[in-house]
Amino acid sequence: MTGNDEKHEGVRRTMDKAGDVVGGMVGRMTASTAGSTRADEFVKSAAIGDLYEIAAARLALRRSRTDEVRAAATKMIADHTTSTHHLRSALRMNSTRGLPAPPLEMDERRKTMIDHLKAAPDDKFDKTYVDQQVLAHKETVDLMTGFREHGDSPQLRSLAAGTAPVVQRHLAHMERLRARLA
């Protein structure tokens, strides 16, 4: 790589990180407003969050250089797959009939985060993955706790109440992992 190529790559990585951080702030704001009271928005946000977590973790299993990150990714796949199943089960209950089915694809913001993760150089991948995980789990904690407290569907409020502690543990684990990688 030439000096200009390295400079361009560094600028692109900085822009990707800034985009992820801004996206995380937007996601947290959304999670703490409409997503925290309306069942349809909660379902959409929770499902898309799980899709992102699983996709990002699969990338981490392929690209991570550390056993700790791969172990965390394995846990993310297992727990977010379980979360998806619980959400789908809750939506089959009579009290949640009429709500739209969870989306099967990520939104553009999460797709962009996955693109940034794919573009991360090998020596920066683990840090990029863990930084994104901290942002994503802060957003999901806000979503789950907000809906648990203010949601308009008792069945989904119960789901949020059961999911929030798991996501809080994920967040704490990712924050510890980020400190170790620093």
C-alpha angles and dihedrals in degrees: 000000000000123000091259092049091051091048091049091048091050091050091049092051091049090050091048091051092047090050091051092049093048090045089051091052091049090048092051091049091050092045092053095049125034094002091057097059111024117073094211092054091044092053092049094047095044093048094047090047091054091048091052093046093051094046093047092047092051089054090049091053089055100040111026119114096203134069090219093058092045090050090050090049091051089052091049092053093049097044097041091047087053090048090053091051092049091050092050091047091051090051091056090060118103093241092061099043113129095039116121119259115261113267117261095209135055122252120249093264093058092041088055091051089052089049090052090050092050090050095050112114115247093253091052099039099095093049092047092049094048093044089053091047092055091051094045094048093048087054092048093047088054091048095048097043093043094050092042089057102036110014122134097223119069092201093052092042087059090050090050091049091053095044099046097074092050091052091046089055090049090051093049091048093049091048090053090046091050090053091052092049094050 
